[in-house]
Amino acid sequence: MAGTAVLVAKLVGLWKTAFIRNHFHWLFLCISVLGSILKYVDVVPKTYFSESTNILNVYFVEISWGWTLLLLGPFLFFFYKKDKYIIFQRLISLMVATIIWYACTETFNYIEEITGTCDESAPMEDFHEPYTTKVSCRKAGFLWHGFDISGHCFILAYSALIIKEEIAPMDVKKPHSILIDVLFISLNAIVMIWIWMFICTSVYFHDLLHKVFGTLCGILCWYLTYKVWYPKPFSPGLPRKIKKQSV
């Protein structure tokens, strides 16, 4: 369809802009710092997106890695469908990213656990053993205060950076199916959602250090894989253009 082709061409052109490709990761760090400043001075009014129950947070951010895999996996499969070896490489890269995502989120939870204490608001006469774990504290209805590295900042930045890398070989000069076009547009749409929700997280939630640490972790994981490890032998390799794309 002509409309789809025009949109794809504009999006491909956007990602091929040198400034965007080379500095995209700094966008997230800038947002996390500036958003934290705005949160501190309290100049941003409360909106629908300041509530954690907003639809984008519940149905997208909370399962953001699932959305990334759901859209990126099929895109890579159909884009490289005539080269099984490249498909294997890209699926390995997604597996590596999934392991990194899981390891980082578990580490964040562990850090919050060992650095935290339970903020109990119960009257002194209600004596009980102290709540020494986050689970028992929250189960009792209290708040657990620890160093809560922002998992949202981490996964939104990390997912967007991975998508940016994996869709880079898209080329409008070669014919491809409408399915690939739709998946490509959908991946760009999900990146826009991740950026928007990253902004909301920065201006409404978490402390400055929590957001900066989460963002830096996402950027560092992307950099160590796509900029340090993947260009070397004995790695999943970098995404690459294909010589001939099927219709």
N, C-alpha and C positions, 0 to 999 in steps of 0.2 A: 504494500500500500504506500502511496506517495507520501502521506502525512507521517507515517512511521519512518520511512526512509529519511525524510528531512530531519526529524527529531534525532534519529541515530547519528546522522552526519554532524549535527550541531554538538551532540554530546561527545562524539569521537574527537572533533576539533577542540573542544574544551579541554579534554584530558591530554591532548597532544601539545597544549600550550606549555612551553618550557617552564615558565614561572610557577604554574600550578603543579606540574609534575614534580618539580624540584623542591617546592616549599610547602606542599600540602600538609605535611606532618606538623609544621609550626603553627598552623591554624588552630589545632586543638590545644596546644600549650598556651597560646595567646588568649583563647576563649576562657580557659580554666582560670587564668590569672585575672583577666579583666572582669569575668563573671563574678569571681570571688570578691573583688573590690566593690562591685555594684551591690553584692549581697551584704557586705559589711556596712556600707553607707546607707543601705536600705532605701534605695531610690526606685527600685523596680516594684510596681504594684503587684499584688497577688492576682493571679489569673487561674483559669482552668488548669493550666499546665504546672502550677505550683503545688497541685495536689498529686500525691503519688498514685491516686486511683484513676488518673486520666487515661483515656483509651490507648494512647500511643505507648504509655509506660507499661500498662498491664498486658497488652496484646502484642507488643513489639519489643520493647527494651528488655522486659523480664525474660524473654526467650530470644534475645537478639542473636545469639550464636546459632540457634536453630534456624532463624530466618536467613542468616548468611549462608549456611550450608545448603538450605533448601533451594536457594536461587543460584548460588555459585556452582554447586555440584553439577546440576543439569546443564548450565551454560558451558562449563568446561568440557563435559562429555560430548555435547552436540557440536561445539566449536571445533574440537579436535577428533571428531568421530572416525576419521580415516587414518588416524595415527594412534594405534593402541598404546604405543610406548609413551607418547606424550601424555595421553590420558592417565596412564599409570603414574607418571611423574607428578602431574598436577593433583591427583588424588592423594599421593603420598604427602605433598605439601599441605593439603587440607588436614590430613591426619596429624602432621606435625603441629599445625596451628591449633588443632583441637586439644592435643596434649598440653601445649603451652597455656591455652585458655584454662584448662582444668587445673593445672599445677599452680597458676597464678591466683586463681580465685580461692583455691584451698589454702594457699599461703596467706592471702589477705585475711581469710577467716581465722587462721591460726594466730596471726599477729594481733588481730582484734581480741581474740580470746585471752592471750597471755598478758596483754597490756591493760586489760579492762577490769573494772570493778562494777558491782551491782549497786545501782542507785535505788535504795529501798525507801519507800515513802510510808511504810507501815508504822503504826504507833509502837513505842518502845515496849509496851506491855505485851505486844504480840511477839513473844520470844520464839525464835526458831534458829536453826543452824544457818550460818551465812551462806548465801548463794555464791558459789565459787565458779560457776560456769555460765556462759551466755545462755545456753538452752534452759537451765533451771531458773535463771533470773527472769527471762522473758516469759517462761511458762507461769511463773508466779505473778506476772503482770507488771513487773518493774522494768527499768531501762538499764541496759548494759553500756557502760561508757569505756571504750577502748580506742586505740588508734585504728580508726575505720577507713582504711584505704579505699577510695571510691572504685568499686567494681564496675559501676556504670561508665565512669570516665575511661577506665581501662578497656572495656570490651567495645565501647562505641568507637573509640579512636583506633583500636587494633583492627576491628572488623572493617572499618572504612578504608584503612591503609592497605589491607590485604585485597579488598575488592579492587581498589585502584590499581594495584600491581597486576592482578589476574586478568582484568579486562583491557589492559594496555595493548595487546596485539590486535584488537578489533580494528578492522580496516574497511572503510566504505568503498574502496576501489575494487574490492573483490566481492562477487555475488555470494549471498548466504541466505538461509531460510528465514521466513517470518518468525519462526520459533526463536531463533537466535536473537533476532531484533527485539522481540518482546522480553526475553530474559535479560538482554543488555539494558533495555530501558528500565526494567524492574529493579535491576541492581543499582542503577543510578538513582532511582527513586528511593531505595532503601538507604543509600548513602546520604541523601538529603534528609531523610527522617533521622538518621543517626546524628547528623550535624545539629539539627534542630533540637533534638532531645539532649545532646551534649550541652548546648547553650542553656537549656532549661535546668539541667543538673547543676551547671556552674553558677547560675544566678539565684537558685532557690534552695539547694541542698549542699550538705557537707561543709567542712572547713577548708580553708585554702590549701594547707599541706596535704590533706586527704585527697583532694582533687588533683593537685600537682603530682603527687606520687603515683596515683592511678594512671594519669595521662602519660607520665614519663615511662612507666612500665610498659604501656601499650606501644609507645614509640620505640622503646629499646628492643622489645621483642620483634617488632617489624624490622628494625634496622639490622639486628644480629642475624636474622634469617635471610631477608631479601637483599641486603647490601653486603653482608659479610660471608655467610655460609653458602647460599644458593649459587653465587657466581663461580664457586669452586667445584672441582671434581668430587665424586662421592657425596653428592647432594641431590635433592629433587630437581635442581636446576631452576632457571628463571622461566617465566612464561615467554613463549616465542611465537612469532608469526608463522603461519603455514604457507606453503608454496601455492596450494590450490584449495580453495574453499568450495564445497559442494553446494548445490542449490537445494 
